[in-house]
Amino acid sequence: FAIEQVHAVLDINDYAPFKDNPDIKVRLAKKEDDMIMGKMSSIVSEYQNASPVFSPVFPEVITKIKENFMKLVDDESEIVFIAEANGKEFGFLDFEISSPNLMIPDRDVELCVAGVDQSHKRSGAGKAMMNESCKILKEKGYAFIKTDWKISNIASSNFWPLCGFHPIAYRMARYIDSNYAWANFNNNRLKEILTK
């Protein structure tokens, strides 16, 4: 067994803002930002396709992701933040308003997807977006942010705990070596070797 996914929660009242990069502006997305979100839709897939995550990228899935990203700005249950500098958008955070139930804290939102274009990695964009989103979410009356990430996603595994997210659960995965189909004690060849 190995950890595959981390599930974590941030108490917005405990959030300690990062020092902002004054060159990065963060704003709430508008309906007119659908094309911008479409252009940024492959950021996460491209990152996770590379080492060490190695998630496959299927053309039909990428097309569907782009369509869904473009719809985010029209969805009343989504709160989307966009990072920009010099008039160019390069990052986003998407929060979904959660429906209350027994397994979800009251007044919580889910951080569903976040990404920063490779050209702006380490610019402070993620920190600026977290600062602005926590401020606005708190003003809107939200108390908690829940999220999850692949443990092999090094950027997420480093960044989200730095923001104050505390793991509350882990999804475990078990992989069985495909060689087991023939390399087992039911294999007649192995039985022959053992009886000699």
N, C-alpha and C positions, 0 to 999 in steps of 0.2 A: 504494500500500500504506500501511496505517496500523496502529499497535499497537492491538489490540482487547483482549487479555487479558495480564495479568502473572502469571507463575508465580514463587513466591518460597519461600525456606527461612529458618527461624530456628533457630540453634543455641541450645538452651535454656540451656546453660552460659554463653552470652554475654549472656543477657537481663538488662537493667538495670531493676529495678522502678521504677515510677512512684510518686510520693507518693500515698498512698491518701486517699480521701474517707471519713472515719469514718462518715458517714451511710449509706454503701452497703455492704450485706452481699452476699457472693458465696458460693454453696453449690453442691454437687453436686446435680443433679436426682435425684429419686426417682420410682418408678413412679407414685406418686399425682399427679405433676406433669403428667400427660398433657393434662389440660384447660387448664392454664396454658400449656403449649407450643402447644396449639391456638389459644389466644387471641393469642399472639405470632407466629403463623405468617405473617401478612401484612406484618410490619414491613419486611422486605427488599424484597418485591415492590412495596410502596407507595413506598418510597424510590426504587427503580430505575425506577419508572414515570414519575417526574417528571424535570424537566430536571436535568442534561444527559445522563442515560443513555437515557431514552425507551424503556424496555423495555415491550412490550405486556403487558397483563394480560387473560388469558382466564379467564372464570368457571370453566370445567371444570378448568383448571390450578390455580387458587387452591384449589378444593375438594380436589384431590389433594395439594397442598402441605400443607394443614391436616391431612389424614389422616396423611401421612408424619411431620409434626412430632409428632403425638400418639404415634406409634409409637417415636420416638427414645428415650424413657425406658425402653422395654422391651428395646431392642436391646443385647446384650452387647458388640457391637463399637463402641458409641458411648459417649463420655464427654461429658456435657452439664453446663454450668455455668449457673446462673441468678443474675441480679443483682436485688436487691430493696432497697427503702427504705420505712420506715413500713408494713411488712407487705404491700407491693404489689410484685409481680414486673413488671419492665419491660425486661429484657435477657437475652440468652443467648449462649453460645458452644457450638458443637457440634463435637467432635473425633471422627474415625473412626480406629480402630486399623488401621494399614496392614498388609497381608500382605507379608512380605519378598519381594523380587525384585531382579533386577539393576539396575533403574532407580530403586529407592527406597533411601535410606540405612537402615541397620539402626536399630532402636529409634526409629522415627518414627511420628508421628500426623499426620492431615490435618485442618486447620481447615476444615471443610466450609461452615459457615454461621454468621454472627454478626449480631446486631442489637440495637439499643437503640431503644426507643420514642421518637418525636419529642419527647415531653414531658420526656425526660431527656437529650436531646442536650447535650453539653458539660458534663455533671455529673461526669465522671470515671468513669462506669460502665464504659466500655470498658477504661480503664486498670486499674480495680479487678479486672475479670474476667481481664485478661491477667496481672496479678500473681498472683492466686490459682491460675489454671489452670497457669501455668508452674511454680509451687511444687509443686503436686500432681502434675503430669505428671513432673516431675523425681524426686519421691519414688517414683513408680511405675516409674522406670527408663527413661523416654523421653528421647531426646537431641535430636531434631529435630522441628520442626513445619513442614509444608509447607502452602501455601495458594495461592489464585489469586484475582484480582479483575479486574473490567472497568476498563480505564484511564479510562473516562469517569465512573466512580463516584468522585467527588471525595473523599468521606469515607474510602473505603478507600485511595485513592491517597495520601492524606496520613497516615492512621493506621497502616497496617501497616508502612511503612518506619520510622516513628517508634518502633515497637515493636522494631525490629531485624531485620525481614525483609529479606533481600537477594534481588533478582531473579536468577533463574537462567535464565529463558527468557521469550520473548514470543511470543504468538500474533498473527500478522499477518492482516489482512483486506484484501481488495481489493473495492471496490465499482465496478461499471460503471454509468454513468449510463443509466437506462432509455431516455432519448432516443436512445441509440445504435441502437436498433431501426430507426429511420427516418432519423436524422441520420448517414449514412455514405456513402461513395463508391459504394456499390451502388445508391443511390437514383437513379432515373431523372431526377427533377426536378433534382438536383444536377448530373447529367451534362449536362442541357440548359443549365444556367447556365454551366457550364465551357466548353461548345463555342460559345457566342455570341461 
